[in-house]
Amino acid sequence: MTRSERFIKERAWLRTHSFCTTRFLQRVLEEEHLPTEEREKYSYIQNKIIITADDNDWAGVSRKYWVDKCGSRYRPYIQDLMGWDEIERNPSYLATDDGTGYPMSYRIPASKRDDGFCNVDFHRKRIRRPRPKNDPTDDVSQYALKNLSALSARRELILPEDPQRRARIRGHLEHIAFGDFSLTYGKER
């Protein structure tokens, strides 16, 4: 058994995707009798909005996230979620072609937030280690990456009961477990 295989085996929680969704969405998906793969896509979209939004405000989510998980035909999933009143789109969004545009923003309607959240787990077909594009250009960046690489995730997870916090922490722990620390540099003045 390779070191990587042993690492994953010891951390069984890496074999599942865990999403935070509304309880209502889970009831709808069960009633629709959708395949697991479809249910995972709907759950992923709602989860991304929930964990990205601060204080139930609008969450600006780039279409890149939807394409990565659902493919280029992601719009029907968003339309379905909007039709079920599971997400709402920011009506003041203005698309621009000059490169200064911001991502479309979404939020969970108050009526669905009041119904409560839950966590849903889906089995991963395969586990891919992320390949961060780290190219440290100075001593400070090299020092930061060296210290970040010393972090590790526990074998057994101890997560809070709150579904939103649980999903956020779980996502961060997956990145820590795989050493996915990417550096970004700001514009020089």
C-alpha positions as CSV (number, residue, x, y, z in Angstrom):
1,M,0.0,0.0,0.0
2,T,1.4,3.4,-1.0
3,R,1.8,6.2,1.4
4,S,-1.0,8.1,-0.4
5,E,-3.4,5.1,-0.2
6,R,-2.6,4.6,3.5
7,F,-3.2,8.3,4.2
8,I,-6.7,8.2,2.6
9,K,-7.6,4.9,4.2
10,E,-6.7,6.3,7.6
11,R,-9.0,9.3,6.9
12,A,-12.2,7.6,5.7
13,W,-14.0,11.0,5.7
14,L,-12.0,11.9,2.6
15,R,-14.0,9.3,0.6
16,T,-17.2,11.4,0.8
17,H,-18.3,14.8,-0.4
18,S,-20.3,16.6,2.4
19,F,-22.7,19.4,1.5
20,C,-24.9,21.7,3.4
21,T,-28.4,22.1,1.9
22,T,-31.8,23.2,3.0
23,R,-34.1,20.5,4.4
24,F,-36.7,21.4,1.8
25,L,-34.2,20.7,-1.1
26,Q,-33.5,17.2,0.3
27,R,-37.3,16.5,0.4
28,V,-37.7,17.7,-3.1
29,L,-34.8,15.6,-4.4
30,E,-36.2,12.5,-2.7
31,E,-39.6,13.1,-4.2
32,E,-38.2,13.6,-7.7
33,H,-36.4,10.2,-7.5
34,L,-33.3,11.7,-9.2
35,P,-30.2,9.7,-9.7
36,T,-27.5,10.2,-7.1
37,E,-25.2,12.1,-9.5
38,E,-28.0,14.6,-10.2
39,R,-28.8,15.0,-6.5
40,E,-25.1,15.7,-5.9
41,K,-25.0,18.5,-8.5
42,Y,-28.1,20.3,-7.0
43,S,-26.6,19.9,-3.5
44,Y,-23.2,21.2,-4.6
45,I,-24.7,24.3,-6.1
46,Q,-26.8,25.1,-3.0
47,N,-23.9,24.3,-0.7
48,K,-21.6,26.6,-2.6
49,I,-24.1,29.5,-2.2
50,I,-24.6,28.7,1.5
51,I,-21.0,28.5,2.5
52,T,-19.9,31.5,0.3
53,A,-22.6,33.9,1.6
54,D,-21.8,35.9,4.7
55,D,-24.6,36.4,7.2
56,N,-27.2,35.2,4.6
57,D,-26.2,37.9,2.2
58,W,-25.7,37.5,-1.5
59,A,-22.9,35.1,-2.5
60,G,-21.0,36.0,-5.6
61,V,-20.1,32.7,-7.2
62,S,-18.2,32.5,-10.4
63,R,-19.6,30.2,-13.1
64,K,-16.2,28.4,-13.0
65,Y,-17.5,26.5,-10.0
66,W,-20.6,25.4,-11.7
67,V,-18.7,24.3,-14.8
68,D,-16.2,22.4,-12.8
69,K,-18.8,20.3,-11.0
70,C,-21.8,20.2,-13.4
71,G,-20.2,20.8,-16.8
72,S,-21.0,23.5,-19.3
73,R,-24.7,22.5,-19.1
74,Y,-25.1,23.8,-15.5
75,R,-27.9,26.3,-16.2
76,P,-30.8,23.9,-16.0
77,Y,-29.7,23.0,-12.5
78,I,-29.7,26.6,-11.4
79,Q,-33.1,27.1,-13.2
80,D,-34.6,24.2,-11.4
81,L,-33.3,25.4,-8.0
82,M,-34.8,28.8,-8.8
83,G,-38.1,27.2,-9.9
84,W,-38.2,25.3,-6.6
85,D,-37.5,28.6,-4.8
86,E,-34.4,27.1,-3.3
87,I,-32.1,30.0,-4.6
88,E,-32.7,33.4,-5.8
89,R,-30.6,35.5,-8.2
90,N,-29.6,39.1,-7.5
91,P,-31.9,41.2,-9.7
92,S,-29.4,44.1,-9.8
93,Y,-26.7,42.1,-11.5
94,L,-25.1,43.9,-14.5
95,A,-23.0,41.8,-16.8
96,T,-20.1,43.7,-18.5
97,D,-17.8,42.6,-21.3
98,D,-14.9,44.9,-20.3
99,G,-13.4,42.6,-17.8
100,T,-14.6,44.5,-14.8
101,G,-17.8,42.4,-14.4
102,Y,-18.4,40.6,-11.1
103,P,-19.8,37.2,-10.7
104,M,-23.6,36.5,-10.6
105,S,-24.7,36.5,-7.0
106,Y,-27.3,34.2,-5.4
107,R,-28.8,33.6,-2.0
108,I,-31.1,31.2,-0.2
109,P,-34.6,32.7,0.3
110,A,-35.4,33.5,3.9
111,S,-38.4,31.1,3.9
112,K,-36.0,28.2,3.1
113,R,-33.4,29.4,5.6
114,D,-36.0,29.4,8.3
115,D,-36.9,25.7,7.5
116,G,-33.3,24.8,8.5
117,F,-30.2,23.2,7.0
118,C,-28.9,19.7,7.0
119,N,-25.7,18.0,5.8
120,V,-25.7,15.4,3.0
121,D,-22.9,13.1,2.2
122,F,-22.1,11.6,-1.3
123,H,-19.6,8.9,-2.0
124,R,-16.6,10.0,-4.1
125,K,-15.9,7.9,-7.1
126,R,-12.2,8.9,-6.9
127,I,-10.0,11.1,-4.9
128,R,-7.8,13.5,-6.7
129,R,-5.1,15.4,-4.9
130,P,-5.3,19.1,-5.9
131,R,-2.3,20.5,-7.6
132,P,-1.8,24.0,-6.3
133,K,0.1,26.4,-8.6
134,N,2.6,27.7,-6.0
135,D,5.5,29.5,-7.4
136,P,6.9,31.5,-4.5
137,T,8.8,34.5,-5.7
138,D,10.3,35.7,-2.4
139,D,11.6,34.5,1.0
140,V,8.4,35.4,2.8
141,S,6.3,33.3,0.4
142,Q,8.6,30.3,0.7
143,Y,8.5,30.6,4.5
144,A,4.6,30.8,4.5
145,L,4.4,27.7,2.3
146,K,6.8,25.8,4.4
147,N,4.8,26.5,7.6
148,L,1.5,25.8,5.9
149,S,2.8,22.4,4.7
150,A,3.4,21.4,8.3
151,L,-0.4,21.5,8.9
152,S,-2.3,18.3,8.9
153,A,-5.9,17.1,9.4
154,R,-6.8,14.6,12.0
155,R,-7.7,11.1,11.2
156,E,-11.1,11.3,12.9
157,L,-13.1,14.5,12.5
158,I,-14.7,16.3,15.3
159,L,-17.1,18.8,13.7
160,P,-19.7,21.2,15.1
161,E,-23.4,20.4,15.0
162,D,-24.3,23.5,13.0
163,P,-24.6,22.3,9.3
164,Q,-23.2,25.5,7.8
165,R,-20.1,25.6,10.0
166,R,-19.7,21.9,9.5
167,A,-19.7,22.3,5.7
168,R,-17.2,25.2,5.8
169,I,-14.8,23.5,8.2
170,R,-15.0,20.2,6.3
171,G,-14.1,22.0,3.0
172,H,-11.1,23.6,4.7
173,L,-10.0,20.4,6.2
174,E,-9.9,18.7,2.8
175,H,-7.6,21.4,1.5
176,I,-5.4,21.1,4.6
177,A,-5.3,17.3,4.3
178,F,-4.0,17.4,0.7
179,G,-1.7,20.4,1.3
180,D,-3.7,22.6,-1.1
181,F,-2.2,26.0,-0.3
182,S,-2.2,28.4,-3.1
183,L,-0.4,31.7,-3.1
184,T,-1.8,34.7,-4.8
185,Y,-0.1,38.0,-5.1
186,G,-1.7,41.4,-5.1
187,K,-0.9,44.1,-7.6
188,E,2.2,46.1,-6.9
189,R,1.7,49.8,-6.5
